[in-house]
């Protein structure tokens, strides 16, 4: 009986380790995804385009 309990105890510990690894991976993925979406949404593409157009027009007029 003691051997069975010892075996299942190791199985439970191993499963807990796998669960912890999965939860940590999921947390990292969520954090990276949120930060990436936030950074991309903060980029002002239109302003960069207008600045590039203005720079090109200024160079061609000079």
N, C-alpha and C positions, 0 to 999 in steps of 0.2 A: 504494500500500500504506500509506503514511504517513497518508493521509486516512482510510482505514478504521480504522486504529488510533486516530487522534485522535477520530473519531466514536464508536467503541465505548467509549473512555475516558470521554467525556462522559456516555454512557448509563450506564455503571457508577457514575460519581459521582452522577448524578441518582437512580439507584435506591438508592444508599447513603443519600442524603439522605431519601428517602421512607421507607426502612426505619427510620432514626433517628427520624423524626417519629412513625411508628407505634409504635415501642417506647416513646418518651417518653409518648405518649398512653396507652398501655396501663398503664405504670407509675403515672401519675397516677390513672387510673381505679381501679386496685387499691388504692392508698394511700387515696384518698377513701372507697372502699367499706368498707375495713377500719375506718377511723376512725369512719365513720358507724355501722356495725354495733356497734362497741364503745361508742359514746356512747349509742345507743338501748338497748343491753342494760344499761347502768349506771343507767338511769332507774328509780326505784322507784315505779311507778304505784300500787301498793297503798298505800304510805305516804302518798302525796299524796292519795289518795281518803279515807283515814282522817282525815288532817289537815283536809280540807275538811268532812267530816261533823262532826268535833269542833268546828270553828269555827262551823258552822251551829247546832249544838245549844247552844253557849255563848251565841250571840247571841239565840237564841229564849228562853233561860232568863233572860236579863238584863232 
